[in-house]
């Protein structure tokens, strides 16, 4: 990638796809209480519909392909880490192997993992060491295994909701596409 984004910005952007096209500004603190539990201040994120539900779901389908399609950069989530639930994701590596990242998406949780250094002079020595699939994806997988196994969280493992009116227009055959209706 050519632009610098932090993991919060990146994860916030990917959450738009799972949130049915609604961008939700990431926030860290939702409420401040005093020691007696009285609410001093509450914070709500800003939201904005930036994509149609169908376009957002098409992106979810593409992210699922990164995990489910043969040769997908996150396919090891199925065969090495044995995830059975619906998940999608995106691996990434920046120029000169400075940053390795993985954003994993599930219907109820989007998590980004970044491995790198703010000082651009420090980077991974080789591509196979510095890519997101090698560095960040395993961290995400181990973290998510713990999240899904934690009975106190009772985390739902439901499929992504398909929006009304959606039909799959994803195809590899170039004769399929109507150039005037791609977007």
CNS distance restraints for C-alpha pairs under 8 A (distance, minus, plus):
assign (resid   1 and name CA) (resid  92 and name CA) 7.51 0.50 0.50
assign (resid   1 and name CA) (resid  93 and name CA) 6.65 0.50 0.50
assign (resid   1 and name CA) (resid  94 and name CA) 4.70 0.50 0.50
assign (resid   1 and name CA) (resid  95 and name CA) 6.43 0.50 0.50
assign (resid   2 and name CA) (resid  94 and name CA) 6.76 0.50 0.50
assign (resid   2 and name CA) (resid  95 and name CA) 7.00 0.50 0.50
assign (resid   5 and name CA) (resid   9 and name CA) 5.98 0.50 0.50
assign (resid   5 and name CA) (resid  10 and name CA) 6.21 0.50 0.50
assign (resid   6 and name CA) (resid  10 and name CA) 6.25 0.50 0.50
assign (resid   7 and name CA) (resid  11 and name CA) 5.91 0.50 0.50
assign (resid   7 and name CA) (resid 112 and name CA) 6.05 0.50 0.50
assign (resid   7 and name CA) (resid 113 and name CA) 6.87 0.50 0.50
assign (resid   7 and name CA) (resid 114 and name CA) 6.28 0.50 0.50
assign (resid   8 and name CA) (resid  12 and name CA) 5.95 0.50 0.50
assign (resid   8 and name CA) (resid  26 and name CA) 7.08 0.50 0.50
assign (resid   8 and name CA) (resid 112 and name CA) 7.62 0.50 0.50
assign (resid   9 and name CA) (resid  13 and name CA) 6.18 0.50 0.50
assign (resid   9 and name CA) (resid  26 and name CA) 7.87 0.50 0.50
assign (resid  10 and name CA) (resid  14 and name CA) 6.40 0.50 0.50
assign (resid  10 and name CA) (resid 103 and name CA) 7.92 0.50 0.50
assign (resid  10 and name CA) (resid 112 and name CA) 7.36 0.50 0.50
assign (resid  11 and name CA) (resid  15 and name CA) 6.12 0.50 0.50
assign (resid  11 and name CA) (resid 103 and name CA) 6.55 0.50 0.50
assign (resid  11 and name CA) (resid 110 and name CA) 6.71 0.50 0.50
assign (resid  11 and name CA) (resid 111 and name CA) 6.40 0.50 0.50
assign (resid  11 and name CA) (resid 112 and name CA) 5.39 0.50 0.50
assign (resid  12 and name CA) (resid  16 and name CA) 6.87 0.50 0.50
assign (resid  12 and name CA) (resid  23 and name CA) 7.31 0.50 0.50
assign (resid  12 and name CA) (resid  24 and name CA) 6.92 0.50 0.50
assign (resid  12 and name CA) (resid  25 and name CA) 6.65 0.50 0.50
assign (resid  12 and name CA) (resid  26 and name CA) 5.95 0.50 0.50
assign (resid  13 and name CA) (resid  17 and name CA) 7.85 0.50 0.50
assign (resid  13 and name CA) (resid  23 and name CA) 7.00 0.50 0.50
assign (resid  14 and name CA) (resid  18 and name CA) 7.33 0.50 0.50
assign (resid  14 and name CA) (resid 103 and name CA) 7.59 0.50 0.50
assign (resid  14 and name CA) (resid 105 and name CA) 7.80 0.50 0.50
assign (resid  14 and name CA) (resid 110 and name CA) 7.52 0.50 0.50
assign (resid  15 and name CA) (resid  19 and name CA) 5.96 0.50 0.50
assign (resid  15 and name CA) (resid  23 and name CA) 7.04 0.50 0.50
assign (resid  15 and name CA) (resid  24 and name CA) 7.62 0.50 0.50
assign (resid  15 and name CA) (resid 105 and name CA) 7.59 0.50 0.50
assign (resid  15 and name CA) (resid 110 and name CA) 6.06 0.50 0.50
assign (resid  16 and name CA) (resid  20 and name CA) 6.56 0.50 0.50
assign (resid  16 and name CA) (resid  21 and name CA) 5.05 0.50 0.50
assign (resid  16 and name CA) (resid  22 and name CA) 5.20 0.50 0.50
assign (resid  16 and name CA) (resid  23 and name CA) 4.64 0.50 0.50
assign (resid  16 and name CA) (resid  24 and name CA) 7.01 0.50 0.50
assign (resid  16 and name CA) (resid  50 and name CA) 7.99 0.50 0.50
assign (resid  16 and name CA) (resid  56 and name CA) 7.20 0.50 0.50
assign (resid  17 and name CA) (resid  21 and name CA) 5.35 0.50 0.50
assign (resid  17 and name CA) (resid  22 and name CA) 7.54 0.50 0.50
assign (resid  17 and name CA) (resid  56 and name CA) 4.42 0.50 0.50
assign (resid  17 and name CA) (resid  57 and name CA) 6.35 0.50 0.50
assign (resid  17 and name CA) (resid  59 and name CA) 6.21 0.50 0.50
assign (resid  17 and name CA) (resid  60 and name CA) 6.07 0.50 0.50
assign (resid  18 and name CA) (resid  56 and name CA) 6.96 0.50 0.50
assign (resid  18 and name CA) (resid  57 and name CA) 7.19 0.50 0.50
assign (resid  18 and name CA) (resid  60 and name CA) 6.61 0.50 0.50
assign (resid  18 and name CA) (resid 105 and name CA) 7.34 0.50 0.50
assign (resid  18 and name CA) (resid 106 and name CA) 7.55 0.50 0.50
assign (resid  18 and name CA) (resid 107 and name CA) 6.23 0.50 0.50
assign (resid  18 and name CA) (resid 160 and name CA) 7.87 0.50 0.50
assign (resid  19 and name CA) (resid  23 and name CA) 7.19 0.50 0.50
assign (resid  19 and name CA) (resid  56 and name CA) 7.91 0.50 0.50
assign (resid  20 and name CA) (resid  51 and name CA) 7.66 0.50 0.50
assign (resid  20 and name CA) (resid  52 and name CA) 7.20 0.50 0.50
assign (resid  20 and name CA) (resid  53 and name CA) 4.68 0.50 0.50
assign (resid  20 and name CA) (resid  54 and name CA) 7.73 0.50 0.50
assign (resid  20 and name CA) (resid  56 and name CA) 5.57 0.50 0.50
assign (resid  20 and name CA) (resid  57 and name CA) 6.74 0.50 0.50
assign (resid  21 and name CA) (resid  49 and name CA) 5.75 0.50 0.50
assign (resid  21 and name CA) (resid  50 and name CA) 5.69 0.50 0.50
assign (resid  21 and name CA) (resid  51 and name CA) 4.34 0.50 0.50
assign (resid  21 and name CA) (resid  52 and name CA) 5.55 0.50 0.50
assign (resid  21 and name CA) (resid  53 and name CA) 5.35 0.50 0.50
assign (resid  21 and name CA) (resid  55 and name CA) 7.45 0.50 0.50
assign (resid  21 and name CA) (resid  56 and name CA) 5.02 0.50 0.50
assign (resid  22 and name CA) (resid  47 and name CA) 6.46 0.50 0.50
assign (resid  22 and name CA) (resid  48 and name CA) 5.44 0.50 0.50
assign (resid  22 and name CA) (resid  49 and name CA) 4.23 0.50 0.50
assign (resid  22 and name CA) (resid  50 and name CA) 5.86 0.50 0.50
assign (resid  22 and name CA) (resid  51 and name CA) 6.85 0.50 0.50
assign (resid  23 and name CA) (resid  47 and name CA) 5.49 0.50 0.50
assign (resid  23 and name CA) (resid  48 and name CA) 5.20 0.50 0.50
assign (resid  23 and name CA) (resid  49 and name CA) 6.16 0.50 0.50
assign (resid  23 and name CA) (resid  50 and name CA) 6.46 0.50 0.50
assign (resid  24 and name CA) (resid  45 and name CA) 6.26 0.50 0.50
assign (resid  24 and name CA) (resid  46 and name CA) 5.94 0.50 0.50
assign (resid  24 and name CA) (resid  47 and name CA) 4.51 0.50 0.50
assign (resid  24 and name CA) (resid  48 and name CA) 6.72 0.50 0.50
assign (resid  25 and name CA) (resid  45 and name CA) 5.41 0.50 0.50
assign (resid  25 and name CA) (resid  46 and name CA) 5.37 0.50 0.50
assign (resid  25 and name CA) (resid  47 and name CA) 6.26 0.50 0.50
assign (resid  26 and name CA) (resid  45 and name CA) 6.68 0.50 0.50
assign (resid  27 and name CA) (resid  45 and name CA) 6.34 0.50 0.50
assign (resid  29 and name CA) (resid  43 and name CA) 6.95 0.50 0.50
assign (resid  30 and name CA) (resid  42 and name CA) 5.71 0.50 0.50
assign (resid  30 and name CA) (resid  43 and name CA) 4.77 0.50 0.50
assign (resid  30 and name CA) (resid  44 and name CA) 6.47 0.50 0.50
assign (resid  31 and name CA) (resid  39 and name CA) 7.05 0.50 0.50
assign (resid  31 and name CA) (resid  40 and name CA) 7.65 0.50 0.50
assign (resid  31 and name CA) (resid  41 and name CA) 5.75 0.50 0.50
assign (resid  31 and name CA) (resid  42 and name CA) 4.31 0.50 0.50
assign (resid  31 and name CA) (resid  43 and name CA) 6.00 0.50 0.50
assign (resid  32 and name CA) (resid  39 and name CA) 5.96 0.50 0.50
assign (resid  32 and name CA) (resid  40 and name CA) 5.50 0.50 0.50
assign (resid  32 and name CA) (resid  41 and name CA) 5.25 0.50 0.50
assign (resid  32 and name CA) (resid  42 and name CA) 6.41 0.50 0.50
assign (resid  33 and name CA) (resid  37 and name CA) 5.30 0.50 0.50
assign (resid  33 and name CA) (resid  38 and name CA) 5.25 0.50 0.50
assign (resid  33 and name CA) (resid  39 and name CA) 4.37 0.50 0.50
assign (resid  33 and name CA) (resid  40 and name CA) 5.29 0.50 0.50
assign (resid  33 and name CA) (resid  41 and name CA) 7.19 0.50 0.50
assign (resid  34 and name CA) (resid  38 and name CA) 5.46 0.50 0.50
assign (resid  34 and name CA) (resid  39 and name CA) 6.63 0.50 0.50
assign (resid  34 and name CA) (resid  40 and name CA) 6.68 0.50 0.50
assign (resid  51 and name CA) (resid  55 and name CA) 6.20 0.50 0.50
assign (resid  51 and name CA) (resid  56 and name CA) 6.06 0.50 0.50
assign (resid  52 and name CA) (resid  56 and name CA) 6.16 0.50 0.50
assign (resid  53 and name CA) (resid  57 and name CA) 6.13 0.50 0.50
assign (resid  53 and name CA) (resid 163 and name CA) 6.42 0.50 0.50
assign (resid  54 and name CA) (resid  58 and name CA) 6.17 0.50 0.50
assign (resid  54 and name CA) (resid 163 and name CA) 6.33 0.50 0.50
assign (resid  54 and name CA) (resid 165 and name CA) 7.67 0.50 0.50
assign (resid  54 and name CA) (resid 166 and name CA) 5.94 0.50 0.50
assign (resid  55 and name CA) (resid  59 and name CA) 6.48 0.50 0.50
assign (resid  56 and name CA) (resid  60 and name CA) 6.49 0.50 0.50
assign (resid  57 and name CA) (resid  61 and name CA) 6.24 0.50 0.50
assign (resid  57 and name CA) (resid 162 and name CA) 7.02 0.50 0.50
assign (resid  57 and name CA) (resid 163 and name CA) 7.27 0.50 0.50
assign (resid  58 and name CA) (resid  62 and name CA) 6.39 0.50 0.50
assign (resid  58 and name CA) (resid 168 and name CA) 7.77 0.50 0.50
assign (resid  58 and name CA) (resid 170 and name CA) 7.98 0.50 0.50
assign (resid  59 and name CA) (resid  63 and name CA) 6.19 0.50 0.50
assign (resid  60 and name CA) (resid  64 and name CA) 6.11 0.50 0.50
assign (resid  60 and name CA) (resid  88 and name CA) 6.81 0.50 0.50
assign (resid  61 and name CA) (resid  65 and name CA) 6.30 0.50 0.50
assign (resid  61 and name CA) (resid  88 and name CA) 7.74 0.50 0.50
assign (resid  62 and name CA) (resid  66 and name CA) 6.76 0.50 0.50
assign (resid  62 and name CA) (resid  88 and name CA) 7.83 0.50 0.50
assign (resid  63 and name CA) (resid  67 and name CA) 7.16 0.50 0.50
assign (resid  63 and name CA) (resid  87 and name CA) 7.96 0.50 0.50
assign (resid  63 and name CA) (resid  88 and name CA) 4.45 0.50 0.50
assign (resid  63 and name CA) (resid  89 and name CA) 4.98 0.50 0.50
assign (resid  63 and name CA) (resid  90 and name CA) 6.37 0.50 0.50
assign (resid  63 and name CA) (resid 105 and name CA) 7.92 0.50 0.50
assign (resid  64 and name CA) (resid  68 and name CA) 6.01 0.50 0.50
assign (resid  64 and name CA) (resid  86 and name CA) 7.51 0.50 0.50
assign (resid  64 and name CA) (resid  87 and name CA) 5.89 0.50 0.50
assign (resid  64 and name CA) (resid  88 and name CA) 3.80 0.50 0.50
assign (resid  64 and name CA) (resid  89 and name CA) 6.46 0.50 0.50
assign (resid  65 and name CA) (resid  69 and name CA) 4.98 0.50 0.50
assign (resid  65 and name CA) (resid  72 and name CA) 6.74 0.50 0.50
assign (resid  65 and name CA) (resid  88 and name CA) 6.99 0.50 0.50
assign (resid  66 and name CA) (resid  72 and name CA) 4.42 0.50 0.50
assign (resid  66 and name CA) (resid  73 and name CA) 5.81 0.50 0.50
assign (resid  66 and name CA) (resid  74 and name CA) 5.54 0.50 0.50
assign (resid  66 and name CA) (resid  75 and name CA) 6.53 0.50 0.50
assign (resid  66 and name CA) (resid  88 and name CA) 6.53 0.50 0.50
assign (resid  66 and name CA) (resid  89 and name CA) 6.11 0.50 0.50
assign (resid  66 and name CA) (resid  90 and name CA) 6.56 0.50 0.50
assign (resid  67 and name CA) (resid  72 and name CA) 5.69 0.50 0.50
assign (resid  67 and name CA) (resid  73 and name CA) 6.98 0.50 0.50
assign (resid  67 and name CA) (resid  74 and name CA) 4.68 0.50 0.50
assign (resid  67 and name CA) (resid  75 and name CA) 4.28 0.50 0.50
assign (resid  67 and name CA) (resid  76 and name CA) 7.45 0.50 0.50
assign (resid  67 and name CA) (resid  77 and name CA) 6.66 0.50 0.50
assign (resid  67 and name CA) (resid  78 and name CA) 7.23 0.50 0.50
assign (resid  67 and name CA) (resid  87 and name CA) 7.17 0.50 0.50
assign (resid  67 and name CA) (resid  88 and name CA) 5.81 0.50 0.50
assign (resid  67 and name CA) (resid  89 and name CA) 6.55 0.50 0.50
assign (resid  68 and name CA) (resid  72 and name CA) 6.79 0.50 0.50
assign (resid  68 and name CA) (resid  74 and name CA) 7.99 0.50 0.50
assign (resid  68 and name CA) (resid  75 and name CA) 5.84 0.50 0.50
assign (resid  68 and name CA) (resid  78 and name CA) 7.52 0.50 0.50
assign (resid  69 and name CA) (resid  75 and name CA) 6.94 0.50 0.50
assign (resid  70 and name CA) (resid  75 and name CA) 6.99 0.50 0.50
assign (resid  71 and name CA) (resid  75 and name CA) 6.78 0.50 0.50
assign (resid  73 and name CA) (resid  90 and name CA) 7.69 0.50 0.50
assign (resid  73 and name CA) (resid  91 and name CA) 6.60 0.50 0.50
assign (resid  73 and name CA) (resid 133 and name CA) 6.31 0.50 0.50
assign (resid  74 and name CA) (resid  89 and name CA) 6.90 0.50 0.50
assign (resid  74 and name CA) (resid  90 and name CA) 7.22 0.50 0.50
assign (resid  74 and name CA) (resid  91 and name CA) 6.95 0.50 0.50
assign (resid  74 and name CA) (resid 133 and name CA) 6.43 0.50 0.50
assign (resid  74 and name CA) (resid 137 and name CA) 7.29 0.50 0.50
assign (resid  75 and name CA) (resid  79 and name CA) 7.06 0.50 0.50
assign (resid  76 and name CA) (resid  80 and name CA) 5.01 0.50 0.50
assign (resid  76 and name CA) (resid  81 and name CA) 6.62 0.50 0.50
assign (resid  77 and name CA) (resid  81 and name CA) 4.93 0.50 0.50
assign (resid  77 and name CA) (resid  82 and name CA) 6.22 0.50 0.50
assign (resid  77 and name CA) (resid  83 and name CA) 5.91 0.50 0.50
assign (resid  77 and name CA) (resid 141 and name CA) 6.95 0.50 0.50
assign (resid  78 and name CA) (resid  82 and name CA) 4.70 0.50 0.50
assign (resid  78 and name CA) (resid  83 and name CA) 5.08 0.50 0.50
assign (resid  78 and name CA) (resid  84 and name CA) 6.87 0.50 0.50
assign (resid  79 and name CA) (resid  83 and name CA) 7.87 0.50 0.50
assign (resid  81 and name CA) (resid 141 and name CA) 6.82 0.50 0.50
assign (resid  85 and name CA) (resid 157 and name CA) 6.01 0.50 0.50
assign (resid  85 and name CA) (resid 158 and name CA) 7.24 0.50 0.50
assign (resid  85 and name CA) (resid 159 and name CA) 7.25 0.50 0.50
assign (resid  86 and name CA) (resid 106 and name CA) 6.66 0.50 0.50
assign (resid  86 and name CA) (resid 157 and name CA) 7.53 0.50 0.50
assign (resid  86 and name CA) (resid 158 and name CA) 7.25 0.50 0.50
assign (resid  86 and name CA) (resid 159 and name CA) 5.49 0.50 0.50
assign (resid  86 and name CA) (resid 160 and name CA) 7.08 0.50 0.50
assign (resid  87 and name CA) (resid 104 and name CA) 7.04 0.50 0.50
assign (resid  87 and name CA) (resid 105 and name CA) 5.69 0.50 0.50
assign (resid  87 and name CA) (resid 106 and name CA) 4.97 0.50 0.50
assign (resid  87 and name CA) (resid 107 and name CA) 7.89 0.50 0.50
assign (resid  88 and name CA) (resid 104 and name CA) 5.85 0.50 0.50
assign (resid  88 and name CA) (resid 105 and name CA) 5.07 0.50 0.50
assign (resid  88 and name CA) (resid 106 and name CA) 6.62 0.50 0.50
assign (resid  89 and name CA) (resid 102 and name CA) 6.94 0.50 0.50
assign (resid  89 and name CA) (resid 103 and name CA) 5.37 0.50 0.50
assign (resid  89 and name CA) (resid 104 and name CA) 4.26 0.50 0.50
assign (resid  89 and name CA) (resid 105 and name CA) 5.66 0.50 0.50
assign (resid  90 and name CA) (resid 102 and name CA) 5.61 0.50 0.50
assign (resid  90 and name CA) (resid 103 and name CA) 5.36 0.50 0.50
assign (resid  90 and name CA) (resid 104 and name CA) 6.69 0.50 0.50
assign (resid  91 and name CA) (resid 100 and name CA) 7.69 0.50 0.50
assign (resid  91 and name CA) (resid 101 and name CA) 5.81 0.50 0.50
assign (resid  91 and name CA) (resid 102 and name CA) 4.45 0.50 0.50
assign (resid  91 and name CA) (resid 103 and name CA) 6.66 0.50 0.50
assign (resid  91 and name CA) (resid 131 and name CA) 7.73 0.50 0.50
assign (resid  91 and name CA) (resid 132 and name CA) 4.93 0.50 0.50
assign (resid  91 and name CA) (resid 133 and name CA) 5.76 0.50 0.50
assign (resid  91 and name CA) (resid 136 and name CA) 7.95 0.50 0.50
assign (resid  91 and name CA) (resid 137 and name CA) 7.27 0.50 0.50
assign (resid  92 and name CA) (resid  99 and name CA) 7.90 0.50 0.50
assign (resid  92 and name CA) (resid 100 and name CA) 5.81 0.50 0.50
assign (resid  92 and name CA) (resid 101 and name CA) 5.12 0.50 0.50
assign (resid  92 and name CA) (resid 102 and name CA) 6.22 0.50 0.50
assign (resid  92 and name CA) (resid 131 and name CA) 6.54 0.50 0.50
assign (resid  92 and name CA) (resid 132 and name CA) 4.94 0.50 0.50
assign (resid  92 and name CA) (resid 133 and name CA) 7.54 0.50 0.50
assign (resid  93 and name CA) (resid  97 and name CA) 6.09 0.50 0.50
assign (resid  93 and name CA) (resid  98 and name CA) 7.40 0.50 0.50
assign (resid  93 and name CA) (resid  99 and name CA) 5.59 0.50 0.50
assign (resid  93 and name CA) (resid 100 and name CA) 4.74 0.50 0.50
assign (resid  93 and name CA) (resid 101 and name CA) 6.50 0.50 0.50
assign (resid  93 and name CA) (resid 130 and name CA) 6.97 0.50 0.50
assign (resid  93 and name CA) (resid 131 and name CA) 5.01 0.50 0.50
assign (resid  93 and name CA) (resid 132 and name CA) 5.62 0.50 0.50
assign (resid  94 and name CA) (resid  98 and name CA) 5.77 0.50 0.50
assign (resid  94 and name CA) (resid  99 and name CA) 5.32 0.50 0.50
assign (resid  94 and name CA) (resid 100 and name CA) 6.91 0.50 0.50
assign (resid  95 and name CA) (resid  99 and name CA) 7.89 0.50 0.50
assign (resid  96 and name CA) (resid 123 and name CA) 6.94 0.50 0.50
assign (resid  96 and name CA) (resid 124 and name CA) 7.68 0.50 0.50
assign (resid  97 and name CA) (resid 123 and name CA) 5.75 0.50 0.50
assign (resid  97 and name CA) (resid 124 and name CA) 5.33 0.50 0.50
assign (resid  97 and name CA) (resid 125 and name CA) 7.34 0.50 0.50
assign (resid  97 and name CA) (resid 126 and name CA) 6.98 0.50 0.50
assign (resid  97 and name CA) (resid 127 and name CA) 6.09 0.50 0.50
assign (resid  97 and name CA) (resid 130 and name CA) 5.11 0.50 0.50
assign (resid  97 and name CA) (resid 131 and name CA) 6.78 0.50 0.50
assign (resid  98 and name CA) (resid 116 and name CA) 5.93 0.50 0.50
assign (resid  98 and name CA) (resid 117 and name CA) 7.01 0.50 0.50
assign (resid  98 and name CA) (resid 120 and name CA) 6.36 0.50 0.50
assign (resid  98 and name CA) (resid 122 and name CA) 6.87 0.50 0.50
assign (resid  98 and name CA) (resid 123 and name CA) 4.36 0.50 0.50
assign (resid  98 and name CA) (resid 124 and name CA) 6.13 0.50 0.50
assign (resid  98 and name CA) (resid 130 and name CA) 7.18 0.50 0.50
assign (resid  99 and name CA) (resid 114 and name CA) 6.97 0.50 0.50
assign (resid  99 and name CA) (resid 115 and name CA) 5.90 0.50 0.50
assign (resid  99 and name CA) (resid 116 and name CA) 4.56 0.50 0.50
assign (resid  99 and name CA) (resid 117 and name CA) 7.13 0.50 0.50
assign (resid  99 and name CA) (resid 123 and name CA) 7.32 0.50 0.50
assign (resid  99 and name CA) (resid 130 and name CA) 6.93 0.50 0.50
assign (resid  99 and name CA) (resid 131 and name CA) 7.56 0.50 0.50
assign (resid  99 and name CA) (resid 132 and name CA) 7.74 0.50 0.50
assign (resid 100 and name CA) (resid 114 and name CA) 5.86 0.50 0.50
assign (resid 100 and name CA) (resid 115 and name CA) 5.17 0.50 0.50
assign (resid 100 and name CA) (resid 116 and name CA) 6.30 0.50 0.50
assign (resid 100 and name CA) (resid 130 and name CA) 5.80 0.50 0.50
assign (resid 100 and name CA) (resid 131 and name CA) 5.05 0.50 0.50
assign (resid 100 and name CA) (resid 132 and name CA) 4.09 0.50 0.50
assign (resid 100 and name CA) (resid 133 and name CA) 7.79 0.50 0.50
assign (resid 100 and name CA) (resid 135 and name CA) 6.23 0.50 0.50
assign (resid 100 and name CA) (resid 136 and name CA) 6.10 0.50 0.50
assign (resid 101 and name CA) (resid 112 and name CA) 7.18 0.50 0.50
assign (resid 101 and name CA) (resid 113 and name CA) 5.45 0.50 0.50
assign (resid 101 and name CA) (resid 114 and name CA) 4.40 0.50 0.50
assign (resid 101 and name CA) (resid 115 and name CA) 6.18 0.50 0.50
assign (resid 101 and name CA) (resid 131 and name CA) 7.52 0.50 0.50
assign (resid 101 and name CA) (resid 132 and name CA) 4.53 0.50 0.50
assign (resid 101 and name CA) (resid 133 and name CA) 7.77 0.50 0.50
assign (resid 101 and name CA) (resid 135 and name CA) 7.43 0.50 0.50
assign (resid 101 and name CA) (resid 136 and name CA) 5.16 0.50 0.50
assign (resid 101 and name CA) (resid 137 and name CA) 7.35 0.50 0.50
assign (resid 102 and name CA) (resid 112 and name CA) 5.76 0.50 0.50
assign (resid 102 and name CA) (resid 113 and name CA) 5.32 0.50 0.50
assign (resid 102 and name CA) (resid 114 and name CA) 6.74 0.50 0.50
assign (resid 102 and name CA) (resid 132 and name CA) 5.63 0.50 0.50
assign (resid 102 and name CA) (resid 133 and name CA) 7.16 0.50 0.50
assign (resid 102 and name CA) (resid 136 and name CA) 5.36 0.50 0.50
assign (resid 102 and name CA) (resid 137 and name CA) 5.45 0.50 0.50
assign (resid 102 and name CA) (resid 140 and name CA) 7.35 0.50 0.50
assign (resid 103 and name CA) (resid 110 and name CA) 7.11 0.50 0.50
assign (resid 103 and name CA) (resid 111 and name CA) 5.68 0.50 0.50
assign (resid 103 and name CA) (resid 112 and name CA) 4.22 0.50 0.50
assign (resid 103 and name CA) (resid 113 and name CA) 6.32 0.50 0.50
assign (resid 104 and name CA) (resid 110 and name CA) 5.81 0.50 0.50
assign (resid 104 and name CA) (resid 111 and name CA) 5.40 0.50 0.50
assign (resid 104 and name CA) (resid 112 and name CA) 6.36 0.50 0.50
assign (resid 104 and name CA) (resid 140 and name CA) 7.32 0.50 0.50
assign (resid 105 and name CA) (resid 109 and name CA) 6.21 0.50 0.50
assign (resid 105 and name CA) (resid 110 and name CA) 4.51 0.50 0.50
assign (resid 105 and name CA) (resid 111 and name CA) 6.60 0.50 0.50
assign (resid 106 and name CA) (resid 110 and name CA) 6.08 0.50 0.50
assign (resid 106 and name CA) (resid 160 and name CA) 7.37 0.50 0.50
assign (resid 107 and name CA) (resid 157 and name CA) 7.99 0.50 0.50
assign (resid 107 and name CA) (resid 158 and name CA) 6.96 0.50 0.50
assign (resid 107 and name CA) (resid 159 and name CA) 6.69 0.50 0.50
assign (resid 107 and name CA) (resid 160 and name CA) 5.28 0.50 0.50
assign (resid 107 and name CA) (resid 161 and name CA) 7.76 0.50 0.50
assign (resid 108 and name CA) (resid 156 and name CA) 7.44 0.50 0.50
assign (resid 111 and name CA) (resid 140 and name CA) 7.61 0.50 0.50
assign (resid 112 and name CA) (resid 140 and name CA) 7.65 0.50 0.50
assign (resid 113 and name CA) (resid 136 and name CA) 5.57 0.50 0.50
assign (resid 113 and name CA) (resid 137 and name CA) 7.51 0.50 0.50
assign (resid 113 and name CA) (resid 139 and name CA) 7.24 0.50 0.50
assign (resid 113 and name CA) (resid 140 and name CA) 6.39 0.50 0.50
assign (resid 114 and name CA) (resid 136 and name CA) 6.08 0.50 0.50
assign (resid 115 and name CA) (resid 135 and name CA) 6.64 0.50 0.50
assign (resid 115 and name CA) (resid 136 and name CA) 6.11 0.50 0.50
assign (resid 116 and name CA) (resid 123 and name CA) 6.98 0.50 0.50
assign (resid 117 and name CA) (resid 122 and name CA) 6.41 0.50 0.50
assign (resid 117 and name CA) (resid 123 and name CA) 7.16 0.50 0.50
assign (resid 123 and name CA) (resid 130 and name CA) 7.71 0.50 0.50
assign (resid 124 and name CA) (resid 129 and name CA) 6.26 0.50 0.50
assign (resid 124 and name CA) (resid 130 and name CA) 4.96 0.50 0.50
assign (resid 125 and name CA) (resid 129 and name CA) 6.90 0.50 0.50
assign (resid 125 and name CA) (resid 130 and name CA) 7.20 0.50 0.50
assign (resid 126 and name CA) (resid 130 and name CA) 6.16 0.50 0.50
assign (resid 127 and name CA) (resid 131 and name CA) 5.81 0.50 0.50
assign (resid 128 and name CA) (resid 134 and name CA) 6.96 0.50 0.50
assign (resid 129 and name CA) (resid 134 and name CA) 6.32 0.50 0.50
assign (resid 129 and name CA) (resid 135 and name CA) 7.14 0.50 0.50
assign (resid 130 and name CA) (resid 134 and name CA) 6.85 0.50 0.50
assign (resid 130 and name CA) (resid 135 and name CA) 6.54 0.50 0.50
assign (resid 131 and name CA) (resid 135 and name CA) 6.28 0.50 0.50
assign (resid 131 and name CA) (resid 136 and name CA) 7.95 0.50 0.50
assign (resid 132 and name CA) (resid 136 and name CA) 5.02 0.50 0.50
assign (resid 132 and name CA) (resid 137 and name CA) 6.14 0.50 0.50
assign (resid 133 and name CA) (resid 137 and name CA) 5.06 0.50 0.50
assign (resid 133 and name CA) (resid 138 and name CA) 7.41 0.50 0.50
assign (resid 134 and name CA) (resid 138 and name CA) 6.90 0.50 0.50
assign (resid 135 and name CA) (resid 139 and name CA) 7.16 0.50 0.50
assign (resid 136 and name CA) (resid 140 and name CA) 6.32 0.50 0.50
assign (resid 137 and name CA) (resid 141 and name CA) 6.11 0.50 0.50
assign (resid 138 and name CA) (resid 142 and name CA) 6.18 0.50 0.50
assign (resid 139 and name CA) (resid 143 and name CA) 6.11 0.50 0.50
assign (resid 140 and name CA) (resid 144 and name CA) 5.93 0.50 0.50
assign (resid 141 and name CA) (resid 145 and name CA) 6.07 0.50 0.50
assign (resid 142 and name CA) (resid 146 and name CA) 6.54 0.50 0.50
assign (resid 143 and name CA) (resid 147 and name CA) 6.37 0.50 0.50
assign (resid 144 and name CA) (resid 148 and name CA) 6.07 0.50 0.50
assign (resid 145 and name CA) (resid 149 and name CA) 6.10 0.50 0.50
assign (resid 146 and name CA) (resid 150 and name CA) 6.03 0.50 0.50
assign (resid 147 and name CA) (resid 153 and name CA) 7.24 0.50 0.50
assign (resid 147 and name CA) (resid 155 and name CA) 7.28 0.50 0.50
assign (resid 148 and name CA) (resid 153 and name CA) 7.84 0.50 0.50
assign (resid 148 and name CA) (resid 154 and name CA) 7.56 0.50 0.50
assign (resid 148 and name CA) (resid 155 and name CA) 5.96 0.50 0.50
assign (resid 150 and name CA) (resid 154 and name CA) 6.71 0.50 0.50
assign (resid 150 and name CA) (resid 155 and name CA) 7.82 0.50 0.50
assign (resid 151 and name CA) (resid 155 and name CA) 7.80 0.50 0.50
assign (resid 162 and name CA) (resid 166 and name CA) 6.86 0.50 0.50
assign (resid 171 and name CA) (resid 176 and name CA) 6.97 0.50 0.50
assign (resid 172 and name CA) (resid 176 and name CA) 7.94 0.50 0.50
assign (resid 173 and name CA) (resid 177 and name CA) 7.81 0.50 0.50
assign (resid 177 and name CA) (resid 181 and name CA) 7.81 0.50 0.50
assign (resid 177 and name CA) (resid 182 and name CA) 6.86 0.50 0.50
assign (resid 178 and name CA) (resid 182 and name CA) 6.37 0.50 0.50
